[in-house]
Amino acid sequence: MSNSNDNRVERLSKSNGPKSPEVWGIYDPPTGSAQYVVACPTTKKCALVDIVQGFNPKSFATDKTAFDQIVALVKREGYKVEWVLDTHPHADHLTASSLLAQHYNVPNAIGAKTRKIAELWRDYYNEPDGLKVDEHYTHLFDDGDTFTIGELDVQVMLSTGHTLGSISYVVGDDCALVHDTLMQPDRGTSRCDFPGGSASELWDSIQAIFALGDDVRLFIGHDYANDERQEPQWEATISEHLASNIHVKSGTDRDEWIAKREKRDATLPLPDRMLAALQVNLCAGKLPAREDDGNHYLKMPVNRF
């Protein structure tokens, strides 16, 4: 099933059994982001993963378009939200983590090494006493931590490279949400040139993901389509990646891939929302406190990049 509202495609990846989640992917056209509702087929309890808070980089206006779409989907499908999860502090969109956690009165979570990312960005924003991740997220997961969504077991896997604190969520026996590690097989892999990023670590993270097993469904963080494919996609099995991923299929040489990835990343511009987004996302999507005129203001570092 799919639905399009300004190309806001919704698509269900069906459960393959009681230990296999239902996974709704929801596409956000302005940012090319894939957002997820991951549900236990037995209990209908679910987690919301990497949900977008709308942000116009020209006007700096925020919106709740993606939030409203997710809330409507959860209601339509009869799900009960248990968790709001992020895989890392996003550079290309604002997160709706706090908005959703407050709306459903549930915990929100991100990786524990997000604290280290905040340390880096406190310098860029000259906020030595700000960006306190622990104040805004209920849980900060370490590598190997476990929790449940309904009757589904979830394992946290540290997947650094894109950022130094990125984590993947391995859900049930055939699903992993692997964010900005891989793209679709016809697009390859994700960039790793942001502060704290590492091409060698991204390679190692991808290989650890591939070791989960050929039939595991991988759900990625972004898709920008290409000249041959206009419909956004965000799901492929590990066997499909190993067979045809244009960057890291079976037989790819590690050192050759690292050199190509670093060369490609050196040509890429900063995401147009990045400097606005990170100061918000390290606080779980909360805007800075209102000033005495009742408005929110962001800080933008000049000549730092």
C-alpha positions as a printed Julia matrix, in Angstrom:
305×3 Matrix{Float64}:
  0.0     0.0     0.0
  1.24    3.49   -0.73
 -0.11    7.0    -0.48
  1.15   10.21   -2.01
  0.57   13.72   -0.68
  3.03   15.98   -2.51
  5.03   12.75   -2.96
  4.84   11.97    0.78
  4.81    8.3    -0.01
  3.83    5.77    2.65
  4.75    2.14    2.05
  4.33   -0.94    4.24
  6.93   -3.67    4.49
  4.87   -6.54    5.86
  5.78   -8.73    8.8
  7.12  -12.18    7.99
  6.0   -13.7    11.29
  5.62  -13.01   15.02
  9.31  -12.02   15.38
  9.27   -9.86   12.27
  8.05   -6.24   12.51
  5.67   -4.37   10.3
  7.62   -1.4     8.98
  5.97    1.64    7.49
  8.34    3.88    5.56
  7.21    7.48    5.11
  9.07    9.73    2.68
  9.74   13.42    3.38
 10.25   15.13   -0.02
 11.94   18.37    1.15
 14.8    16.46    2.8
 14.76   13.12    0.99
 14.37   11.47    4.41
 12.89    8.06    5.12
 10.98    7.98    8.42
  9.69    4.81   10.04
  6.89    3.39   12.13
  8.08   -0.02   13.35
  5.34   -2.17   14.86
  4.98   -5.5    16.63
  2.46   -7.51   14.59
  1.13   -9.27   17.7
  0.56   -6.34   20.06
  0.38   -3.4    17.61
  2.83   -1.52   19.82
  5.28    0.58   17.81
  8.3     2.88   17.72
  8.65    6.04   15.65
 12.12    6.38   14.14
 13.86    9.45   12.68
 10.72   11.53   12.28
 11.14   14.95   10.65
 10.15   18.34   12.01
  9.64   20.57    8.98
 12.02   23.5     8.52
 12.31   26.02    5.7
 16.0    26.99    5.33
 15.06   30.27    3.62
 12.46   31.59    6.06
 13.53   29.55    9.14
  9.88   28.63    9.65
  9.1    25.25   11.21
  6.08   23.08   10.46
  4.43   19.86   11.62
  3.55   18.34    8.24
  5.5    15.11    8.83
  4.39   15.0    12.47
  0.75   15.19   11.44
  1.21   12.48    8.81
  2.82   10.12   11.32
  0.11   10.75   13.93
 -2.56   10.06   11.33
 -0.87    6.8    10.26
 -0.55    5.57   13.84
 -4.23    6.27   14.46
 -5.35    4.7    11.17
 -3.4     1.48   11.8
 -4.47    1.18   15.44
 -0.9     1.31   16.79
  0.16    2.21   20.33
  3.4     4.21   20.44
  5.99    2.97   22.97
  9.15    4.74   21.82
 10.38    7.73   19.82
 13.85    6.92   18.47
 16.6     8.74   16.62
 19.6     7.05   15.04
 21.86   10.13   15.31
 21.68   13.95   15.4
 20.62   14.69   11.84
 22.38   17.35    9.77
 19.79   17.7     7.01
 16.54   18.05    8.93
 15.16   18.91   12.35
 13.96   15.99   14.43
 10.42   15.78   15.81
 11.61   13.64   18.74
 10.48   15.87   21.61
  7.24   16.85   19.9
  6.24   13.2    19.48
  7.48   12.06   22.9
  5.38   14.76   24.52
  2.37   14.05   22.3
  2.32   10.34   23.2
  3.86   10.67   26.68
  6.54    8.07   25.89
 10.34    7.97   26.22
 12.64    9.19   23.47
 16.13    7.87   22.8
 19.34    8.29   20.82
 22.89    6.9    21.05
 25.04    7.61   24.13
 27.92    8.9    22.01
 25.7    11.79   21.0
 27.23   13.4    24.1
 30.58   13.4    22.23
 28.96   14.99   19.19
 27.58   17.71   21.43
 31.07   18.36   22.78
 32.3    19.03   19.23
 29.43   21.35   18.38
 29.53   23.36   21.6
 32.74   24.86   20.22
 31.24   25.65   16.81
 28.26   27.39   18.43
 30.24   28.9    21.34
 27.83   27.23   23.76
 30.13   25.85   26.49
 27.19   25.26   28.84
 24.58   24.31   26.24
 23.53   21.36   24.06
 23.06   19.07   27.08
 21.82   15.92   25.43
 20.88   14.18   28.69
 18.36   16.89   29.5
 16.38   16.25   26.32
 16.46   12.47   25.76
 15.03    9.92   28.19
 17.47    7.18   27.14
 20.97    7.28   25.68
 21.73    3.83   24.29
 25.15    2.16   24.31
 26.3    -0.45   21.82
 24.68   -3.78   22.68
 21.82   -2.36   24.73
 18.46   -4.07   24.31
 14.81   -3.12   24.74
 11.47   -4.22   23.34
  8.74   -2.97   21.04
  5.73   -4.99   22.09
  6.98   -8.6    21.92
  9.86   -7.78   19.55
 13.41   -7.71   20.87
 15.52   -4.75   19.74
 19.31   -4.6    19.87
 21.29   -1.38   19.57
 24.3    -1.54   17.25
 26.91    1.23   17.21
 27.32    2.19   13.53
 29.79    5.05   13.42
 31.29    6.7    10.37
 28.6     9.1     9.21
 28.81   10.52   12.73
 30.82    9.32   15.71
 27.62    8.47   17.6
 25.33    6.86   15.01
 23.43    3.75   16.06
 21.33    1.16   14.23
 18.29   -0.62   15.62
 18.1    -4.37   14.9
 14.45   -5.31   15.37
 13.18   -8.87   15.64
 14.79  -11.48   13.41
 14.74   -9.77   10.01
 14.9    -5.98   10.26
 17.56   -3.32   10.83
 17.18    0.44   10.64
 20.62    1.51    9.46
 20.17    5.26    8.81
 23.0     7.12    7.03
 25.34    4.19    6.49
 23.99    2.81    3.23
 21.93    4.3     0.46
 19.87    2.09   -1.85
 21.99   -0.37   -3.86
 21.79    1.88   -6.94
 23.09    4.85   -4.9
 25.79    3.24   -2.77
 26.81    4.59    0.62
 26.46    7.74    2.72
 28.89   10.59    3.29
 31.18   10.64    6.3
 32.92   14.03    6.2
 31.08   15.83    9.0
 33.0    16.62   12.23
 33.68   13.28   13.92
 32.96   11.28   10.76
 35.28    8.57    9.42
 35.31    6.64    6.16
 37.19    3.72    7.71
 34.68    3.48   10.56
 31.79    3.65    8.11
 33.26    0.73    6.17
 33.55   -1.31    9.38
 29.99   -0.41   10.38
 28.64   -1.51    7.01
 30.47   -4.83    7.21
 29.01   -5.43   10.7
 25.55   -4.71    9.32
 26.1    -7.14    6.42
 27.02   -9.83    8.95
 23.43   -9.81   10.29
 22.33  -12.27    7.6
 21.31  -12.26    3.94
 17.54  -12.08    4.5
 17.57   -9.14    6.9
 15.66   -6.13    5.58
 17.73   -2.94    5.76
 15.93    0.4     6.06
 18.06    3.43    5.22
 17.86    7.11    6.13
 17.66    8.85    2.77
 16.89    8.39   -0.88
 17.28   10.99   -3.61
 16.34    8.7    -6.53
 18.33    9.13   -9.77
 17.93    9.55  -13.52
 16.66    5.99  -13.9
 14.37    5.9   -10.86
 12.05    8.67   -9.7
 10.03    6.77   -7.08
 11.73    6.95   -3.67
 12.94    3.66   -2.2
 14.37    2.85    1.23
 14.35   -0.93    1.7
 16.59   -3.72    0.42
 17.87   -6.99    1.87
 21.48   -7.57    2.77
 21.73  -10.08   -0.06
 20.55   -7.39   -2.5
 23.21   -4.99   -1.24
 25.92   -7.63   -1.46
 24.87   -8.46   -5.0
 24.49   -4.98   -6.44
 25.37   -2.06   -4.16
 27.42    0.15   -6.46
 29.9     1.02   -3.68
 30.14   -1.98   -1.34
 28.96   -5.16   -3.02
 30.73   -8.47   -2.42
 34.37   -8.31   -3.45
 34.8    -4.56   -2.92
 38.26   -3.6    -1.69
 38.26   -1.74    1.64
 41.13    0.67    0.92
 39.84    1.44   -2.57
 36.38    2.2    -1.21
 37.75    4.47    1.53
 39.79    6.44   -1.01
 36.8     6.87   -3.31
 34.48    7.81   -0.45
 36.87   10.46    0.88
 37.46   11.86   -2.61
 33.71   12.09   -3.25
 32.97   13.63    0.16
 35.53   16.39   -0.45
 33.35   17.68   -3.31
 30.06   17.77   -1.37
 28.58   21.0     0.02
 27.21   21.25    3.54
 23.51   20.36    3.79
 21.53   23.6     3.63
 19.86   22.92    7.0
 22.94   21.65    8.84
 24.04   24.67   10.89
 20.47   25.37   11.94
 19.62   21.72   12.57
 22.4    20.45   14.8
 21.89   22.98   17.6
 18.23   21.91   17.65
 18.71   18.16   17.16
 21.25   17.82   19.95
 18.34   19.02   22.12
 15.92   16.43   20.66
 14.31   18.92   18.31
 13.59   21.59   20.92
 14.12   25.16   19.78
 16.21   27.45   21.99
 14.28   29.09   24.8
 12.14   32.06   23.83
 13.79   35.41   24.39
 12.13   38.43   26.01
 10.23   39.26   22.81
  8.62   35.81   22.8
 10.57   34.49   19.79
 13.17   31.75   19.28
 16.59   32.52   17.82
 19.29   30.24   16.38
 23.04   30.85   16.36
 24.99   30.51   13.1
 28.78   30.16   13.16
 30.46   32.39   10.56
 33.6    31.34    8.66
 33.9    28.05   10.52
 33.29   25.82    7.47
